[in-house]
Structures are given as C-alpha cells and as structure tokens.
Amino acid sequence: MEASHVSDQTKQFLQKVIGVGQKWLAEEIKRILDESTDEEDFFEEATLYLTRTEIKVRELKEAAEEITGLVS
C-alpha cells in the first residue's frame, strides 16, 4: 500500500509517528505500510508492532532500574 493512497486519518497517524523523532520507528511503520494490503491491515500490524515494542522497552527499563537499585 502506498502512502499517497491513504485516508487523512492514516496520514495524521504517520505524522504523529514522524513527530516522535525516532527515525528507526518511522522506518518500521513505513515498512509495515508498504507491506500492508489495506488500511485495516496496516493498523492491525502497526498496533501489534507497537505493542511488542512497548513490552520490550518496559522490560529493558525494569532491568535498568533493577541494576541501578531504583526498584526494591
């Protein structure tokens, strides 16, 4: 699916992703968009990707806090 053929809502979402300022994240979301068959598929895959990323980041944060003794 090409970014030029998406709804205004999808364009707004893509702008929010870019606005986060994390190039790697924007690249992954763009890859998901390119591989998606339609917007529903895109949002489903993007949501799954973001959820998996959130879990990984949370685990890393908890590990860092344990190492620095911020968590008992």
JOCOR-V486725 format. One record per residue. N is the residue number from 1. RES is the residue in three letters. SS is DSSP state (@ for helix, = for strand, . for the rest). OMEGA is omega as a letter, one per 40 degrees, with the letter a starting at -180 (none if undefined). Layout:
BEGIN
N;RES;SS;OMEGA, N;RES;SS;OMEGA
END
This chain:
BEGIN
1;MET;.;a, 2;GLU;.;a, 3;ALA;@;a, 4;SER;@;a, 5;HIS;@;a, 6;VAL;.;a, 7;SER;.;i, 8;ASP;@;i, 9;GLN;@;i, 10;THR;@;i, 11;LYS;@;i, 12;GLN;@;i, 13;PHE;@;i, 14;LEU;@;i, 15;GLN;@;i, 16;LYS;@;i, 17;VAL;@;i, 18;ILE;@;a, 19;GLY;@;i, 20;VAL;.;i, 21;GLY;.;i, 22;GLN;.;a, 23;LYS;@;a, 24;TRP;@;i, 25;LEU;@;i, 26;ALA;@;i, 27;GLU;@;i, 28;GLU;@;i, 29;ILE;@;i, 30;LYS;@;i, 31;ARG;@;i, 32;ILE;@;i, 33;LEU;@;a, 34;ASP;@;a, 35;GLU;@;a, 36;SER;.;i, 37;THR;.;i, 38;ASP;.;a, 39;GLU;@;i, 40;GLU;@;i, 41;ASP;@;i, 42;PHE;@;a, 43;PHE;@;i, 44;GLU;@;a, 45;GLU;@;i, 46;ALA;@;i, 47;THR;@;i, 48;LEU;@;i, 49;TYR;@;a, 50;LEU;@;i, 51;THR;@;i, 52;ARG;@;i, 53;THR;@;i, 54;GLU;@;i, 55;ILE;@;i, 56;LYS;@;a, 57;VAL;@;i, 58;ARG;@;i, 59;GLU;@;i, 60;LEU;@;i, 61;LYS;@;i, 62;GLU;@;i, 63;ALA;@;i, 64;ALA;@;i, 65;GLU;@;i, 66;GLU;@;a, 67;ILE;@;a, 68;THR;@;i, 69;GLY;.;a, 70;LEU;.;i, 71;VAL;.;a, 72;SER;.;none
END
